[in-house]
Amino acid sequence: MVDDQDTKVAARLKNKIFFERDDIDFTFQWLLSFMHCGGVAQGELFKLARQIDPNSITSYKNQFEKEAIKVEATAEDSLKRGHSFSAGEAFIRAHSYYRAAFYGTFPHEPDFSRFHQKSVECFRKALDAKSGQIPHEWVEVEYKGYKFPGCFLKAEHSDVPKPTILFHNGGETHKEDTYFLGGQAAIDRGYNALIIDLPWDVCARFYEPGATAKNFPKEELHNVYRATTDFLLARPDVDAARLVVSGMSYGGAKTMVHASCDDRFAAAVPNSPVYSMASFIERGMPSFLRGSADEAAKQTEKMPYTGQALFAGSVWSHGFDSIVEWYDAAKEALDVDPRNVQCPLLSMYSEAEHPEMKRQAVETYEKAPNKKNAIFLGTEEDGADLHCQINNLPLSYQVIFDWLDEVLDYNIQTSVEQK
């Protein structure tokens, strides 16, 4: 028999708002968080929620794809008629609905690459259609022949050096998602932001099939992270003294790795700061992840379809043969000593997180040596208790950027007045 913990990816929410199933409601609340950047429309999303059969993966994918196709068509029509701003707003919603459909696909299915491609295509069209309002460049970080695609979001249409944030992706996060999960908030406050798919991210292998965990063990992962820092510091519009690294969820673990192996950051914001991914897998995720490949395959089949899809996607994105390989790989590459993070660090976590994630967040704050370190707990009382404060991103950003402004001695209003 599989216990409750072994049917969930990890503890991520306490309160449900629409669906009885935790996994589907978490996805629903995650999509709702995109609303503050126009990533979804409330009426469209709740309509889809009413139409979806939560027990059918086919219903889930079909309803989101149907909405994506419809909204994309309106975007193309607006673009054809010369209404680029309206087109951009519709394209970005179409992206989100294709992206949601992807969440229910498996690597062996044609829809896996098709939905990813369509979501990326719509996202690019959205930003390009709104280039006047959202300055940006499509970029690549090159490392040993690999080319990792990204988007450099600019604080303004100039090469004036600005504070810049490098965002690492979470375990289910594409670089496009990170636009909603920090990128737009950064440029709103006068920061540049780099959103990018790197090794150990969900989507890197769509562009570079050889970008597996096996080909990017600890040393190589550190090297490609440093190469990404090099890329940013070579730009004239990046303030080298105000470079920040940040990431949500699995991206919090990557943030800890990057900040510990590269001393060029002025601040780090892991949300949450998982300094030992192996310990989190051991204590906060299904026990079969540390068993045999055959047992893991059997137990995974008993999980909700979104959990099955997530683990199948993780196997593919890391280049594993089985999800049980994750534990040893993470132990080798993603375990760091918080005391090696020398720059100021803001430790972010939430009430609904698993106790192990909470423990590591507090311990990171206590052990990381900088005197400017701070810690923030998202609570149910503040409507910010969901994993990574997904249910109250405005509050999360308020905490993050107020702290960054003070640590970096930066203020967008002062910056504007000094021009």
C-alpha positions in Angstrom: 0.0 0.0 0.0 1.2 3.5 -0.8 0.8 6.1 2.0 -0.5 9.6 1.5 3.1 11.0 1.2 3.9 8.5 -1.5 1.0 9.7 -3.7 2.2 13.3 -3.6 5.2 15.0 -5.2 5.7 17.0 -2.0 3.7 19.1 0.5 2.9 22.4 -1.3 -0.5 23.6 -0.2 -2.9 23.4 2.7 -6.0 25.2 1.4 -7.8 24.4 -1.9 -10.0 26.9 -3.7 -11.7 24.9 -6.5 -10.7 21.3 -7.0 -10.8 18.5 -4.4 -7.6 17.0 -5.7 -4.5 18.6 -4.3 -2.4 18.3 -7.5 -5.0 19.9 -9.8 -5.8 22.7 -7.4 -2.1 23.5 -6.9 -1.8 23.8 -10.7 -5.0 25.9 -10.8 -3.6 28.3 -8.1 -0.2 28.4 -9.9 -2.0 29.5 -13.0 -4.0 32.1 -11.1 -0.7 33.6 -10.0 0.0 34.5 -13.6 -3.0 36.9 -13.6 -1.1 39.8 -12.1 1.0 39.9 -15.3 -1.9 39.2 -17.7 -0.8 35.6 -18.1 -4.4 34.4 -17.7 -7.9 35.9 -17.6 -10.0 35.1 -14.5 -13.1 34.3 -16.5 -11.2 32.0 -18.9 -9.5 30.1 -16.2 -12.6 29.6 -14.0 -14.5 28.6 -17.1 -11.9 25.9 -17.9 -11.9 24.8 -14.3 -15.7 24.1 -14.6 -15.3 22.2 -17.8 -12.3 20.0 -16.8 -12.9 16.5 -15.5 -10.1 16.5 -12.8 -9.9 12.7 -13.0 -9.2 12.7 -16.8 -5.9 13.7 -18.1 -7.4 13.8 -21.6 -10.1 16.3 -20.5 -7.4 18.4 -18.8 -5.2 18.6 -21.8 -8.0 19.0 -24.3 -9.7 21.9 -22.5 -6.5 23.9 -22.1 -5.5 23.3 -25.7 -8.9 24.3 -27.0 -8.7 27.6 -25.1 -5.1 28.2 -26.2 -6.1 27.7 -29.9 -9.0 30.1 -29.5 -7.1 32.8 -27.7 -4.1 32.5 -30.1 -6.5 33.0 -33.1 -7.7 36.3 -31.6 -4.1 37.4 -31.1 -3.2 36.6 -34.7 -6.3 38.6 -35.8 -5.3 41.6 -33.7 -1.7 41.5 -35.0 -2.9 41.3 -38.6 -5.1 44.4 -38.1 -2.2 46.3 -36.6 -3.2 46.1 -32.9 0.1 44.9 -31.5 -0.6 45.7 -27.9 -3.8 43.7 -27.9 -2.1 40.9 -29.8 0.6 40.8 -27.2 -1.9 40.5 -24.4 -3.7 37.6 -26.1 -0.5 35.8 -27.1 0.7 35.7 -23.5 -2.6 34.1 -22.4 -2.4 31.6 -25.2 1.1 30.8 -24.0 -0.2 30.1 -20.5 -2.9 27.7 -21.7 -0.5 25.8 -24.0 1.8 25.7 -21.0 -0.9 24.3 -18.7 -1.7 21.6 -21.3 2.0 20.7 -21.3 1.7 20.0 -17.5 -0.3 16.9 -18.3 1.9 15.4 -21.0 4.5 12.7 -21.0 7.8 12.8 -22.9 6.9 9.9 -25.2 3.8 11.7 -26.4 3.9 14.0 -29.5 2.1 16.6 -27.4 5.0 16.9 -25.1 7.2 18.8 -27.6 4.3 20.3 -29.5 2.8 22.0 -26.5 6.2 23.2 -25.4 6.9 24.6 -28.9 3.5 26.3 -29.1 3.9 27.9 -25.6 7.4 29.2 -26.5 6.2 30.5 -29.8 3.2 32.4 -28.3 5.5 33.8 -25.5 8.0 35.2 -28.0 5.2 36.7 -30.1 3.7 38.3 -27.0 6.9 40.0 -25.9 7.8 41.0 -29.5 4.4 42.5 -30.0 4.8 44.6 -26.8 8.5 45.4 -27.3 7.7 49.1 -26.8 6.5 48.4 -23.3 8.7 45.4 -22.5 12.3 46.0 -23.8 14.0 42.6 -24.3 16.5 40.7 -26.3 16.5 37.0 -27.2 19.9 35.7 -26.2 22.0 32.6 -25.9 24.6 31.5 -23.3 27.3 29.4 -25.0 29.3 26.8 -23.2 31.5 24.2 -24.8 29.5 24.1 -27.9 26.1 24.1 -26.1 23.8 27.0 -26.6 21.2 27.7 -23.9 18.4 30.1 -24.9 17.2 32.9 -22.8 15.5 36.3 -22.8 17.2 39.4 -21.3 14.4 41.6 -20.0 15.7 45.2 -19.9 14.7 47.8 -17.3 14.6 50.4 -20.0 15.4 51.1 -23.7 19.1 52.1 -23.0 22.4 50.6 -22.0 22.6 52.5 -18.7 23.9 49.9 -16.2 21.1 48.5 -14.0 20.8 46.0 -11.2 20.2 42.6 -12.8 18.7 39.4 -11.5 19.5 36.0 -12.9 16.5 33.7 -12.3 16.9 29.9 -12.0 14.0 27.7 -12.9 12.1 25.4 -10.6 11.5 21.7 -11.0 8.4 22.3 -13.2 9.3 25.8 -14.4 10.1 26.9 -17.9 12.0 30.1 -18.5 8.8 31.6 -19.8 7.1 30.9 -16.5 9.8 32.9 -14.8 8.6 36.0 -16.6 5.5 35.8 -14.4 7.4 34.5 -11.3 9.8 37.5 -11.1 10.8 38.8 -14.5 8.0 41.3 -14.9 8.3 42.4 -11.3 12.0 43.0 -11.8 11.6 45.3 -14.8 8.7 47.1 -13.1 11.2 48.1 -10.4 14.0 49.1 -12.6 15.9 45.9 -12.6 17.1 43.9 -15.6 16.3 40.1 -15.6 17.7 37.1 -17.4 15.3 34.2 -17.8 17.0 31.1 -19.3 16.9 27.3 -19.7 20.1 25.8 -18.3 21.2 22.2 -17.6 19.1 20.6 -14.9 16.2 22.7 -16.0 13.0 21.2 -17.4 13.4 22.5 -21.0 17.1 22.6 -21.7 17.0 19.3 -23.6 14.5 20.7 -26.1 17.3 22.8 -27.3 20.4 20.8 -26.4 19.6 17.1 -26.1 23.0 16.4 -24.6 22.4 18.7 -21.6 21.8 15.9 -19.2 22.7 15.6 -15.5 25.3 13.0 -16.5 27.0 15.5 -18.8 26.7 18.3 -16.3 27.8 16.8 -12.9 28.8 19.2 -10.1 31.9 20.7 -11.7 30.4 21.2 -15.1 27.2 22.6 -13.6 29.3 25.1 -11.7 31.1 26.0 -14.9 28.0 26.6 -16.9 26.6 28.7 -14.1 29.8 30.8 -14.0 29.6 31.1 -17.8 26.1 32.6 -17.4 27.4 35.1 -14.9 30.2 35.9 -17.4 27.6 36.5 -20.0 25.8 39.0 -17.9 28.9 40.9 -16.7 30.0 41.3 -20.3 26.9 43.4 -21.0 27.1 47.2 -20.8 23.6 47.5 -19.3 24.4 45.3 -16.3 25.6 46.9 -13.1 28.3 44.5 -12.0 28.1 45.7 -8.4 24.4 44.9 -8.2 24.1 41.4 -9.6 21.5 39.1 -8.0 20.7 35.4 -8.2 17.3 34.0 -7.4 15.0 31.1 -7.9 11.8 29.4 -6.7 11.4 25.8 -5.5 14.0 23.6 -7.3 15.4 27.0 -8.5 16.0 27.8 -4.8 18.4 24.8 -4.7 20.1 26.0 -7.9 20.4 29.5 -6.4 22.2 28.0 -3.4 24.6 26.1 -5.7 25.3 29.2 -7.9 25.8 31.6 -5.0 28.1 29.2 -3.3 30.3 28.5 -6.3 30.4 32.1 -7.7 31.4 35.1 -5.5 30.3 37.8 -7.9 26.8 38.2 -6.7 25.8 41.2 -4.5 22.7 39.3 -3.2 20.9 36.0 -3.4 17.2 35.3 -3.0 16.4 31.5 -2.8 12.7 30.8 -2.4 13.0 28.3 -0.7 16.8 27.9 0.0 17.2 24.1 -0.3 20.9 23.6 0.4 20.6 19.8 0.3 18.3 18.5 -2.4 19.2 14.9 -1.4 18.0 15.5 2.1 14.8 17.0 0.8 14.2 14.0 -1.5 14.9 11.7 1.5 12.6 13.4 3.9 10.1 15.4 1.9 9.3 13.3 -1.2 8.0 9.8 -1.8 10.1 7.1 -0.3 10.2 5.0 -3.5 12.6 7.6 -5.0 15.3 5.9 -2.9 14.3 2.3 -3.9 14.7 0.2 -6.9 13.8 1.3 -10.4 11.2 -1.4 -10.8 9.5 -0.5 -7.5 9.6 3.2 -8.3 7.9 2.5 -11.7 5.1 0.6 -10.0 4.6 3.1 -7.2 4.6 6.1 -9.6 1.7 4.5 -11.5 -0.4 4.9 -8.3 0.2 8.7 -8.2 -2.2 11.2 -9.7 -1.5 11.8 -13.4 0.1 15.2 -12.8 2.6 13.5 -10.4 3.3 10.8 -12.9 3.9 13.4 -15.7 6.1 15.4 -13.4 8.4 12.5 -12.6 8.4 11.3 -16.2 9.4 14.8 -17.3 12.1 14.9 -14.6 13.6 11.6 -15.8 13.6 13.0 -19.4 15.0 16.5 -18.5 17.8 15.1 -16.4 18.6 12.3 -18.9 17.9 9.5 -16.3 16.7 6.0 -17.0 14.7 6.1 -13.8 13.6 8.7 -11.2 15.6 6.8 -8.5 18.8 8.2 -10.1 17.8 11.7 -9.0 18.8 11.1 -5.4 22.4 10.2 -6.0 22.8 12.8 -8.8 21.4 15.6 -6.5 23.5 14.5 -3.6 26.6 14.9 -5.8 25.7 18.2 -7.6 23.1 20.0 -5.5 24.3 19.7 -1.9 26.1 22.8 -0.6 27.2 24.3 2.7 25.1 27.5 3.4 28.2 29.0 5.0 29.8 29.2 1.5 27.1 31.8 0.4 29.0 34.9 1.4 26.7 37.6 -0.2 23.6 38.9 1.6 20.8 36.3 1.4 17.1 36.5 1.8 15.6 33.2 2.9 12.0 32.8 1.7 9.6 30.0 2.6 5.9 29.4 3.3 3.7 27.7 5.9 2.5 25.0 3.5 6.0 23.8 2.8 7.2 20.4 4.0 8.9 20.5 7.4 12.2 19.6 5.7 12.0 22.6 3.4 11.2 24.9 6.4 14.1 23.4 8.3 16.6 24.1 5.5 15.2 27.7 5.1 15.8 28.5 8.7 19.1 26.8 8.9 20.3 28.6 5.8 19.4 31.9 7.3 21.2 31.0 10.6 24.4 29.6 8.9 25.0 31.9 6.0 27.5 34.4 7.4 26.5 37.8 6.0 25.1 40.2 8.6 22.6 41.6 6.1 20.8 38.3 5.8 17.0 38.2 6.3 14.3 35.7 6.4 10.6 35.7 5.4 7.8 33.3 6.1 4.6 33.4 3.9 1.6 32.8 6.2 -2.0 31.8 5.8 -3.0 35.0 7.6 -1.3 37.0 4.8 -2.7 34.8 2.0 0.9 33.7 1.2 1.1 30.2 2.6 1.3 28.3 -0.7 4.6 26.9 -1.9 6.9 29.9 -2.7 4.0 32.3 -1.8 2.4 31.5 -5.2 -1.0 32.6 -3.9 0.3 36.1 -3.0 3.1 37.1 -5.4 2.6 40.8 -4.9 3.5 40.5 -1.2 6.4 38.2 -2.1 7.8 40.7 -4.5 7.2 43.6 -2.0 9.4 41.7 0.5 12.0 40.7 -2.1 12.5 44.1 -3.8 12.3 46.2 -0.7 15.1 44.1 0.7 17.1 44.2 -2.5 16.7 48.0 -2.8 18.1 48.4 0.7 20.9 45.9 0.3 21.9 47.2 -3.1 21.3 50.8 -2.2 19.1 51.2 -5.2 15.7 52.9 -5.7 14.0 53.2 -9.1 12.5 56.6 -8.3 15.9 58.0 -7.3 17.4 56.5 -10.4 14.8 58.2 -12.6 15.3 61.5 -10.9 19.1 61.4 -11.5 18.8 61.1 -15.2 
